[in-house]
Amino acid sequence: MVRPVVNRLETEMGEGLQIIRLNVHDPVGRQLGDRFDFRFTPTFIFFDANGIEQWRSLGTLDTDRVRSSVTTQ
């Protein structure tokens, strides 16, 4: 249900935002899930331009928060 919201945000933000989608059932997805400590889907983790986690959200995505986070960097 969140896919259309994420797709719209990705289109709107263009190159200012990079979205990486992972399948938690694939080996790489499981490995990154362990590394970044997430088990539930959808989990959204926002990293700044330096790769430092700024915040995370489980289940829903606050698009206003994403926009605000991108513009303050």
HTML snippet that shows the backbone in 3Dmol.js (N, CA, C, O; Angstrom):
<script src="https://3Dmol.org/build/3Dmol-min.js"></script>
<div id="view" style="width:600px;height:400px;position:relative"></div>
<script>
const pdb = `
ATOM      1  N   MET A   1       0.809  -1.202   0.000  1.00  0.00           N
ATOM      2  CA  MET A   1       0.000   0.000   0.000  1.00  0.00           C
ATOM      3  C   MET A   1       0.853   1.267   0.000  1.00  0.00           C
ATOM      4  O   MET A   1       0.383   2.320  -0.432  1.00  0.00           O
ATOM      5  N   VAL A   2       2.074   1.187   0.467  1.00  0.00           N
ATOM      6  CA  VAL A   2       2.928   2.371   0.519  1.00  0.00           C
ATOM      7  C   VAL A   2       3.692   2.578  -0.787  1.00  0.00           C
ATOM      8  O   VAL A   2       4.253   3.648  -1.020  1.00  0.00           O
ATOM      9  N   ARG A   3       3.711   1.565  -1.624  1.00  0.00           N
ATOM     10  CA  ARG A   3       4.488   1.648  -2.858  1.00  0.00           C
ATOM     11  C   ARG A   3       4.136   2.867  -3.709  1.00  0.00           C
ATOM     12  O   ARG A   3       5.050   3.557  -4.162  1.00  0.00           O
ATOM     13  N   PRO A   4       2.851   3.169  -3.949  1.00  0.00           N
ATOM     14  CA  PRO A   4       2.540   4.358  -4.755  1.00  0.00           C
ATOM     15  C   PRO A   4       3.043   5.659  -4.118  1.00  0.00           C
ATOM     16  O   PRO A   4       3.454   6.582  -4.820  1.00  0.00           O
ATOM     17  N   VAL A   5       3.007   5.722  -2.789  1.00  0.00           N
ATOM     18  CA  VAL A   5       3.496   6.912  -2.084  1.00  0.00           C
ATOM     19  C   VAL A   5       5.008   7.053  -2.289  1.00  0.00           C
ATOM     20  O   VAL A   5       5.503   8.143  -2.575  1.00  0.00           O
ATOM     21  N   VAL A   6       5.722   5.959  -2.143  1.00  0.00           N
ATOM     22  CA  VAL A   6       7.178   5.979  -2.322  1.00  0.00           C
ATOM     23  C   VAL A   6       7.521   6.304  -3.772  1.00  0.00           C
ATOM     24  O   VAL A   6       8.424   7.103  -4.023  1.00  0.00           O
ATOM     25  N   ASN A   7       6.826   5.706  -4.724  1.00  0.00           N
ATOM     26  CA  ASN A   7       7.077   5.986  -6.138  1.00  0.00           C
ATOM     27  C   ASN A   7       6.847   7.456  -6.464  1.00  0.00           C
ATOM     28  O   ASN A   7       7.639   8.064  -7.184  1.00  0.00           O
ATOM     29  N   ARG A   8       5.774   8.026  -5.944  1.00  0.00           N
ATOM     30  CA  ARG A   8       5.456   9.432  -6.186  1.00  0.00           C
ATOM     31  C   ARG A   8       6.531  10.335  -5.577  1.00  0.00           C
ATOM     32  O   ARG A   8       6.954  11.308  -6.201  1.00  0.00           O
ATOM     33  N   LEU A   9       6.963  10.019  -4.380  1.00  0.00           N
ATOM     34  CA  LEU A   9       8.012  10.788  -3.715  1.00  0.00           C
ATOM     35  C   LEU A   9       9.316  10.705  -4.494  1.00  0.00           C
ATOM     36  O   LEU A   9      10.015  11.706  -4.654  1.00  0.00           O
ATOM     37  N   GLU A  10       9.636   9.529  -4.972  1.00  0.00           N
ATOM     38  CA  GLU A  10      10.861   9.335  -5.750  1.00  0.00           C
ATOM     39  C   GLU A  10      10.827  10.180  -7.026  1.00  0.00           C
ATOM     40  O   GLU A  10      11.828  10.801  -7.386  1.00  0.00           O
ATOM     41  N   THR A  11       9.693  10.205  -7.703  1.00  0.00           N
ATOM     42  CA  THR A  11       9.548  11.005  -8.921  1.00  0.00           C
ATOM     43  C   THR A  11       9.637  12.494  -8.600  1.00  0.00           C
ATOM     44  O   THR A  11      10.307  13.252  -9.302  1.00  0.00           O
ATOM     45  N   GLU A  12       8.968  12.893  -7.555  1.00  0.00           N
ATOM     46  CA  GLU A  12       8.933  14.297  -7.159  1.00  0.00           C
ATOM     47  C   GLU A  12      10.305  14.832  -6.756  1.00  0.00           C
ATOM     48  O   GLU A  12      10.680  15.938  -7.145  1.00  0.00           O
ATOM     49  N   MET A  13      11.051  14.054  -5.984  1.00  0.00           N
ATOM     50  CA  MET A  13      12.329  14.518  -5.439  1.00  0.00           C
ATOM     51  C   MET A  13      13.483  14.372  -6.435  1.00  0.00           C
ATOM     52  O   MET A  13      14.519  15.019  -6.282  1.00  0.00           O
ATOM     53  N   GLY A  14      13.308  13.535  -7.440  1.00  0.00           N
ATOM     54  CA  GLY A  14      14.343  13.369  -8.457  1.00  0.00           C
ATOM     55  C   GLY A  14      15.666  12.913  -7.869  1.00  0.00           C
ATOM     56  O   GLY A  14      15.714  12.007  -7.037  1.00  0.00           O
ATOM     57  N   GLU A  15      16.733  13.552  -8.311  1.00  0.00           N
ATOM     58  CA  GLU A  15      18.074  13.162  -7.874  1.00  0.00           C
ATOM     59  C   GLU A  15      18.395  13.596  -6.446  1.00  0.00           C
ATOM     60  O   GLU A  15      19.432  13.213  -5.903  1.00  0.00           O
ATOM     61  N   GLY A  16      17.530  14.381  -5.842  1.00  0.00           N
ATOM     62  CA  GLY A  16      17.758  14.825  -4.467  1.00  0.00           C
ATOM     63  C   GLY A  16      17.523  13.740  -3.437  1.00  0.00           C
ATOM     64  O   GLY A  16      17.848  13.906  -2.261  1.00  0.00           O
ATOM     65  N   LEU A  17      16.958  12.627  -3.881  1.00  0.00           N
ATOM     66  CA  LEU A  17      16.624  11.534  -2.971  1.00  0.00           C
ATOM     67  C   LEU A  17      16.906  10.206  -3.652  1.00  0.00           C
ATOM     68  O   LEU A  17      16.445   9.967  -4.769  1.00  0.00           O
ATOM     69  N   GLN A  18      17.653   9.351  -2.992  1.00  0.00           N
ATOM     70  CA  GLN A  18      17.903   8.021  -3.528  1.00  0.00           C
ATOM     71  C   GLN A  18      17.142   7.015  -2.676  1.00  0.00           C
ATOM     72  O   GLN A  18      17.334   6.938  -1.462  1.00  0.00           O
ATOM     73  N   ILE A  19      16.287   6.255  -3.321  1.00  0.00           N
ATOM     74  CA  ILE A  19      15.510   5.232  -2.627  1.00  0.00           C
ATOM     75  C   ILE A  19      16.062   3.870  -3.017  1.00  0.00           C
ATOM     76  O   ILE A  19      16.211   3.562  -4.200  1.00  0.00           O
ATOM     77  N   ILE A  20      16.360   3.070  -2.025  1.00  0.00           N
ATOM     78  CA  ILE A  20      16.862   1.714  -2.254  1.00  0.00           C
ATOM     79  C   ILE A  20      15.828   0.762  -1.678  1.00  0.00           C
ATOM     80  O   ILE A  20      15.498   0.820  -0.493  1.00  0.00           O
ATOM     81  N   ARG A  21      15.332  -0.103  -2.523  1.00  0.00           N
ATOM     82  CA  ARG A  21      14.327  -1.079  -2.097  1.00  0.00           C
ATOM     83  C   ARG A  21      15.009  -2.427  -1.897  1.00  0.00           C
ATOM     84  O   ARG A  21      15.793  -2.875  -2.732  1.00  0.00           O
ATOM     85  N   LEU A  22      14.696  -3.056  -0.783  1.00  0.00           N
ATOM     86  CA  LEU A  22      15.267  -4.361  -0.478  1.00  0.00           C
ATOM     87  C   LEU A  22      14.164  -5.380  -0.265  1.00  0.00           C
ATOM     88  O   LEU A  22      13.105  -5.067   0.277  1.00  0.00           O
ATOM     89  N   ASN A  23      14.421  -6.579  -0.692  1.00  0.00           N
ATOM     90  CA  ASN A  23      13.535  -7.692  -0.402  1.00  0.00           C
ATOM     91  C   ASN A  23      14.134  -8.435   0.786  1.00  0.00           C
ATOM     92  O   ASN A  23      15.213  -9.018   0.678  1.00  0.00           O
ATOM     93  N   VAL A  24      13.443  -8.415   1.906  1.00  0.00           N
ATOM     94  CA  VAL A  24      13.983  -9.031   3.119  1.00  0.00           C
ATOM     95  C   VAL A  24      14.041 -10.549   3.035  1.00  0.00           C
ATOM     96  O   VAL A  24      14.560 -11.202   3.940  1.00  0.00           O
ATOM     97  N   HIS A  25      13.510 -11.118   1.951  1.00  0.00           N
ATOM     98  CA  HIS A  25      13.569 -12.564   1.769  1.00  0.00           C
ATOM     99  C   HIS A  25      14.777 -12.986   0.937  1.00  0.00           C
ATOM    100  O   HIS A  25      15.091 -14.174   0.862  1.00  0.00           O
ATOM    101  N   ASP A  26      15.453 -12.025   0.313  1.00  0.00           N
ATOM    102  CA  ASP A  26      16.676 -12.313  -0.436  1.00  0.00           C
ATOM    103  C   ASP A  26      17.864 -12.302   0.513  1.00  0.00           C
ATOM    104  O   ASP A  26      17.812 -11.651   1.557  1.00  0.00           O
ATOM    105  N   PRO A  27      18.930 -13.008   0.169  1.00  0.00           N
ATOM    106  CA  PRO A  27      20.113 -13.028   1.042  1.00  0.00           C
ATOM    107  C   PRO A  27      20.660 -11.633   1.354  1.00  0.00           C
ATOM    108  O   PRO A  27      21.009 -11.350   2.500  1.00  0.00           O
ATOM    109  N   VAL A  28      20.738 -10.769   0.352  1.00  0.00           N
ATOM    110  CA  VAL A  28      21.263  -9.415   0.587  1.00  0.00           C
ATOM    111  C   VAL A  28      20.338  -8.642   1.513  1.00  0.00           C
ATOM    112  O   VAL A  28      20.804  -7.939   2.410  1.00  0.00           O
ATOM    113  N   GLY A  29      19.028  -8.767   1.303  1.00  0.00           N
ATOM    114  CA  GLY A  29      18.069  -8.098   2.169  1.00  0.00           C
ATOM    115  C   GLY A  29      18.160  -8.562   3.608  1.00  0.00           C
ATOM    116  O   GLY A  29      18.084  -7.754   4.534  1.00  0.00           O
ATOM    117  N   ARG A  30      18.322  -9.866   3.799  1.00  0.00           N
ATOM    118  CA  ARG A  30      18.475 -10.403   5.164  1.00  0.00           C
ATOM    119  C   ARG A  30      19.763  -9.895   5.797  1.00  0.00           C
ATOM    120  O   ARG A  30      19.781  -9.535   6.974  1.00  0.00           O
ATOM    121  N   GLN A  31      20.822  -9.867   5.027  1.00  0.00           N
ATOM    122  CA  GLN A  31      22.113  -9.409   5.540  1.00  0.00           C
ATOM    123  C   GLN A  31      22.035  -7.936   5.967  1.00  0.00           C
ATOM    124  O   GLN A  31      22.517  -7.568   7.039  1.00  0.00           O
ATOM    125  N   LEU A  32      21.432  -7.111   5.131  1.00  0.00           N
ATOM    126  CA  LEU A  32      21.304  -5.696   5.485  1.00  0.00           C
ATOM    127  C   LEU A  32      20.302  -5.495   6.617  1.00  0.00           C
ATOM    128  O   LEU A  32      20.452  -4.576   7.422  1.00  0.00           O
ATOM    129  N   GLY A  33      19.282  -6.347   6.682  1.00  0.00           N
ATOM    130  CA  GLY A  33      18.353  -6.291   7.807  1.00  0.00           C
ATOM    131  C   GLY A  33      19.061  -6.528   9.122  1.00  0.00           C
ATOM    132  O   GLY A  33      18.788  -5.853  10.115  1.00  0.00           O
ATOM    133  N   ASP A  34      19.971  -7.489   9.129  1.00  0.00           N
ATOM    134  CA  ASP A  34      20.766  -7.736  10.335  1.00  0.00           C
ATOM    135  C   ASP A  34      21.678  -6.549  10.640  1.00  0.00           C
ATOM    136  O   ASP A  34      21.793  -6.121  11.788  1.00  0.00           O
ATOM    137  N   ARG A  35      22.319  -6.027   9.607  1.00  0.00           N
ATOM    138  CA  ARG A  35      23.273  -4.920   9.790  1.00  0.00           C
ATOM    139  C   ARG A  35      22.589  -3.666  10.327  1.00  0.00           C
ATOM    140  O   ARG A  35      23.124  -2.989  11.205  1.00  0.00           O
ATOM    141  N   PHE A  36      21.389  -3.356   9.792  1.00  0.00           N
ATOM    142  CA  PHE A  36      20.708  -2.130  10.182  1.00  0.00           C
ATOM    143  C   PHE A  36      19.559  -2.377  11.153  1.00  0.00           C
ATOM    144  O   PHE A  36      18.767  -1.477  11.434  1.00  0.00           O
ATOM    145  N   ASP A  37      19.477  -3.594  11.659  1.00  0.00           N
ATOM    146  CA  ASP A  37      18.526  -3.961  12.704  1.00  0.00           C
ATOM    147  C   ASP A  37      17.073  -3.657  12.334  1.00  0.00           C
ATOM    148  O   ASP A  37      16.376  -2.935  13.046  1.00  0.00           O
ATOM    149  N   PHE A  38      16.635  -4.218  11.216  1.00  0.00           N
ATOM    150  CA  PHE A  38      15.211  -4.143  10.906  1.00  0.00           C
ATOM    151  C   PHE A  38      14.698  -5.525  10.555  1.00  0.00           C
ATOM    152  O   PHE A  38      15.385  -6.320   9.914  1.00  0.00           O
ATOM    153  N   ARG A  39      13.477  -5.792  10.987  1.00  0.00           N
ATOM    154  CA  ARG A  39      12.857  -7.101  10.793  1.00  0.00           C
ATOM    155  C   ARG A  39      11.480  -6.994  10.147  1.00  0.00           C
ATOM    156  O   ARG A  39      10.962  -7.978   9.617  1.00  0.00           O
ATOM    157  N   PHE A  40      10.897  -5.820  10.189  1.00  0.00           N
ATOM    158  CA  PHE A  40       9.528  -5.647   9.736  1.00  0.00           C
ATOM    159  C   PHE A  40       9.485  -4.859   8.430  1.00  0.00           C
ATOM    160  O   PHE A  40      10.334  -4.004   8.175  1.00  0.00           O
ATOM    161  N   THR A  41       8.489  -5.162   7.615  1.00  0.00           N
ATOM    162  CA  THR A  41       8.329  -4.423   6.375  1.00  0.00           C
ATOM    163  C   THR A  41       6.952  -3.782   6.354  1.00  0.00           C
ATOM    164  O   THR A  41       5.982  -4.375   6.825  1.00  0.00           O
ATOM    165  N   PRO A  42       6.863  -2.600   5.822  1.00  0.00           N
ATOM    166  CA  PRO A  42       7.996  -1.820   5.347  1.00  0.00           C
ATOM    167  C   PRO A  42       8.686  -1.071   6.492  1.00  0.00           C
ATOM    168  O   PRO A  42       8.043  -0.597   7.428  1.00  0.00           O
ATOM    169  N   THR A  43       9.989  -0.981   6.388  1.00  0.00           N
ATOM    170  CA  THR A  43      10.800  -0.151   7.276  1.00  0.00           C
ATOM    171  C   THR A  43      11.489   0.876   6.403  1.00  0.00           C
ATOM    172  O   THR A  43      12.103   0.534   5.392  1.00  0.00           O
ATOM    173  N   PHE A  44      11.388   2.126   6.792  1.00  0.00           N
ATOM    174  CA  PHE A  44      12.034   3.206   6.058  1.00  0.00           C
ATOM    175  C   PHE A  44      13.129   3.784   6.936  1.00  0.00           C
ATOM    176  O   PHE A  44      12.884   4.175   8.077  1.00  0.00           O
ATOM    177  N   ILE A  45      14.336   3.834   6.395  1.00  0.00           N
ATOM    178  CA  ILE A  45      15.465   4.395   7.133  1.00  0.00           C
ATOM    179  C   ILE A  45      16.014   5.552   6.309  1.00  0.00           C
ATOM    180  O   ILE A  45      16.364   5.379   5.141  1.00  0.00           O
ATOM    181  N   PHE A  46      16.089   6.739   6.922  1.00  0.00           N
ATOM    182  CA  PHE A  46      16.586   7.912   6.227  1.00  0.00           C
ATOM    183  C   PHE A  46      18.020   8.177   6.651  1.00  0.00           C
ATOM    184  O   PHE A  46      18.311   8.367   7.832  1.00  0.00           O
ATOM    185  N   PHE A  47      18.910   8.187   5.666  1.00  0.00           N
ATOM    186  CA  PHE A  47      20.321   8.477   5.901  1.00  0.00           C
ATOM    187  C   PHE A  47      20.641   9.850   5.318  1.00  0.00           C
ATOM    188  O   PHE A  47      20.087  10.236   4.289  1.00  0.00           O
ATOM    189  N   ASP A  48      21.535  10.583   5.976  1.00  0.00           N
ATOM    190  CA  ASP A  48      21.948  11.860   5.404  1.00  0.00           C
ATOM    191  C   ASP A  48      22.969  11.618   4.295  1.00  0.00           C
ATOM    192  O   ASP A  48      23.300  10.472   3.989  1.00  0.00           O
ATOM    193  N   ALA A  49      23.460  12.682   3.702  1.00  0.00           N
ATOM    194  CA  ALA A  49      24.387  12.579   2.576  1.00  0.00           C
ATOM    195  C   ALA A  49      25.689  11.882   2.954  1.00  0.00           C
ATOM    196  O   ALA A  49      26.410  11.403   2.079  1.00  0.00           O
ATOM    197  N   ASN A  50      25.998  11.819   4.259  1.00  0.00           N
ATOM    198  CA  ASN A  50      27.220  11.157   4.728  1.00  0.00           C
ATOM    199  C   ASN A  50      26.986   9.703   5.131  1.00  0.00           C
ATOM    200  O   ASN A  50      27.898   9.033   5.615  1.00  0.00           O
ATOM    201  N   GLY A  51      25.760   9.219   4.930  1.00  0.00           N
ATOM    202  CA  GLY A  51      25.461   7.833   5.269  1.00  0.00           C
ATOM    203  C   GLY A  51      25.126   7.596   6.728  1.00  0.00           C
ATOM    204  O   GLY A  51      25.131   6.455   7.190  1.00  0.00           O
ATOM    205  N   ILE A  52      24.835   8.663   7.458  1.00  0.00           N
ATOM    206  CA  ILE A  52      24.500   8.537   8.875  1.00  0.00           C
ATOM    207  C   ILE A  52      22.980   8.495   9.024  1.00  0.00           C
ATOM    208  O   ILE A  52      22.265   9.353   8.507  1.00  0.00           O
ATOM    209  N   GLU A  53      22.508   7.483   9.739  1.00  0.00           N
ATOM    210  CA  GLU A  53      21.067   7.359   9.928  1.00  0.00           C
ATOM    211  C   GLU A  53      20.538   8.549  10.715  1.00  0.00           C
ATOM    212  O   GLU A  53      21.060   8.905  11.772  1.00  0.00           O
ATOM    213  N   GLN A  54      19.479   9.157  10.167  1.00  0.00           N
ATOM    214  CA  GLN A  54      18.850  10.298  10.819  1.00  0.00           C
ATOM    215  C   GLN A  54      17.565   9.909  11.536  1.00  0.00           C
ATOM    216  O   GLN A  54      17.286  10.393  12.633  1.00  0.00           O
ATOM    217  N   TRP A  55      16.786   9.033  10.912  1.00  0.00           N
ATOM    218  CA  TRP A  55      15.546   8.567  11.520  1.00  0.00           C
ATOM    219  C   TRP A  55      15.043   7.343  10.782  1.00  0.00           C
ATOM    220  O   TRP A  55      15.516   7.024   9.691  1.00  0.00           O
ATOM    221  N   ARG A  56      14.080   6.659  11.384  1.00  0.00           N
ATOM    222  CA  ARG A  56      13.448   5.504  10.744  1.00  0.00           C
ATOM    223  C   ARG A  56      11.970   5.481  11.085  1.00  0.00           C
ATOM    224  O   ARG A  56      11.523   6.052  12.080  1.00  0.00           O
ATOM    225  N   SER A  57      11.234   4.802  10.227  1.00  0.00           N
ATOM    226  CA  SER A  57       9.796   4.712  10.379  1.00  0.00           C
ATOM    227  C   SER A  57       9.364   3.299  10.012  1.00  0.00           C
ATOM    228  O   SER A  57       9.855   2.724   9.040  1.00  0.00           O
ATOM    229  N   LEU A  58       8.450   2.745  10.790  1.00  0.00           N
ATOM    230  CA  LEU A  58       7.941   1.407  10.519  1.00  0.00           C
ATOM    231  C   LEU A  58       6.498   1.491  10.045  1.00  0.00           C
ATOM    232  O   LEU A  58       5.657   2.108  10.699  1.00  0.00           O
ATOM    233  N   GLY A  59       6.219   0.873   8.913  1.00  0.00           N
ATOM    234  CA  GLY A  59       4.846   0.761   8.438  1.00  0.00           C
ATOM    235  C   GLY A  59       4.355   1.889   7.572  1.00  0.00           C
ATOM    236  O   GLY A  59       3.732   1.650   6.537  1.00  0.00           O
ATOM    237  N   THR A  60       4.619   3.101   7.970  1.00  0.00           N
ATOM    238  CA  THR A  60       4.157   4.246   7.189  1.00  0.00           C
ATOM    239  C   THR A  60       5.329   5.176   6.909  1.00  0.00           C
ATOM    240  O   THR A  60       6.362   5.129   7.576  1.00  0.00           O
ATOM    241  N   LEU A  61       5.139   6.012   5.913  1.00  0.00           N
ATOM    242  CA  LEU A  61       6.182   6.966   5.546  1.00  0.00           C
ATOM    243  C   LEU A  61       5.587   8.362   5.569  1.00  0.00           C
ATOM    244  O   LEU A  61       4.613   8.643   4.871  1.00  0.00           O
ATOM    245  N   ASP A  62       6.167   9.224   6.363  1.00  0.00           N
ATOM    246  CA  ASP A  62       5.738  10.616   6.450  1.00  0.00           C
ATOM    247  C   ASP A  62       6.457  11.396   5.354  1.00  0.00           C
ATOM    248  O   ASP A  62       7.615  11.782   5.518  1.00  0.00           O
ATOM    249  N   THR A  63       5.771  11.627   4.240  1.00  0.00           N
ATOM    250  CA  THR A  63       6.410  12.281   3.089  1.00  0.00           C
ATOM    251  C   THR A  63       6.837  13.711   3.409  1.00  0.00           C
ATOM    252  O   THR A  63       7.830  14.188   2.860  1.00  0.00           O
ATOM    253  N   ASP A  64       6.116  14.398   4.274  1.00  0.00           N
ATOM    254  CA  ASP A  64       6.527  15.750   4.657  1.00  0.00           C
ATOM    255  C   ASP A  64       7.854  15.720   5.409  1.00  0.00           C
ATOM    256  O   ASP A  64       8.691  16.607   5.245  1.00  0.00           O
ATOM    257  N   ARG A  65       8.034  14.703   6.224  1.00  0.00           N
ATOM    258  CA  ARG A  65       9.298  14.572   6.954  1.00  0.00           C
ATOM    259  C   ARG A  65      10.443  14.277   5.996  1.00  0.00           C
ATOM    260  O   ARG A  65      11.545  14.798   6.168  1.00  0.00           O
ATOM    261  N   VAL A  66      10.193  13.452   4.998  1.00  0.00           N
ATOM    262  CA  VAL A  66      11.225  13.166   3.994  1.00  0.00           C
ATOM    263  C   VAL A  66      11.600  14.451   3.277  1.00  0.00           C
ATOM    264  O   VAL A  66      12.782  14.777   3.169  1.00  0.00           O
ATOM    265  N   ARG A  67      10.607  15.185   2.785  1.00  0.00           N
ATOM    266  CA  ARG A  67      10.874  16.441   2.070  1.00  0.00           C
ATOM    267  C   ARG A  67      11.664  17.400   2.937  1.00  0.00           C
ATOM    268  O   ARG A  67      12.632  18.006   2.478  1.00  0.00           O
ATOM    269  N   SER A  68      11.258  17.538   4.186  1.00  0.00           N
ATOM    270  CA  SER A  68      11.937  18.438   5.104  1.00  0.00           C
ATOM    271  C   SER A  68      13.372  18.000   5.351  1.00  0.00           C
ATOM    272  O   SER A  68      14.281  18.829   5.389  1.00  0.00           O
ATOM    273  N   SER A  69      13.575  16.710   5.518  1.00  0.00           N
ATOM    274  CA  SER A  69      14.918  16.180   5.773  1.00  0.00           C
ATOM    275  C   SER A  69      15.832  16.400   4.576  1.00  0.00           C
ATOM    276  O   SER A  69      17.015  16.692   4.746  1.00  0.00           O
ATOM    277  N   VAL A  70      15.299  16.265   3.377  1.00  0.00           N
ATOM    278  CA  VAL A  70      16.109  16.443   2.170  1.00  0.00           C
ATOM    279  C   VAL A  70      16.483  17.908   2.009  1.00  0.00           C
ATOM    280  O   VAL A  70      17.623  18.211   1.658  1.00  0.00           O
ATOM    281  N   THR A  71      15.564  18.813   2.253  1.00  0.00           N
ATOM    282  CA  THR A  71      15.829  20.227   2.027  1.00  0.00           C
ATOM    283  C   THR A  71      16.734  20.841   3.089  1.00  0.00           C
ATOM    284  O   THR A  71      17.345  21.880   2.838  1.00  0.00           O
ATOM    285  N   THR A  72      16.837  20.229   4.267  1.00  0.00           N
ATOM    286  CA  THR A  72      17.693  20.771   5.310  1.00  0.00           C
ATOM    287  C   THR A  72      19.131  20.284   5.213  1.00  0.00           C
ATOM    288  O   THR A  72      19.972  20.654   6.032  1.00  0.00           O
ATOM    289  N   GLN A  73      19.410  19.467   4.227  1.00  0.00           N
ATOM    290  CA  GLN A  73      20.774  18.936   4.116  1.00  0.00           C
ATOM    291  C   GLN A  73      21.608  19.731   3.162  1.00  0.00           C
ATOM    292  O   GLN A  73      22.780  19.415   2.955  1.00  0.00           O
TER     293      GLN A  73
END
`;
const viewer = $3Dmol.createViewer("view");
viewer.addModel(pdb, "pdb");
viewer.setStyle({}, {cartoon: {color: "spectrum"}});
viewer.zoomTo();
viewer.render();
</script>
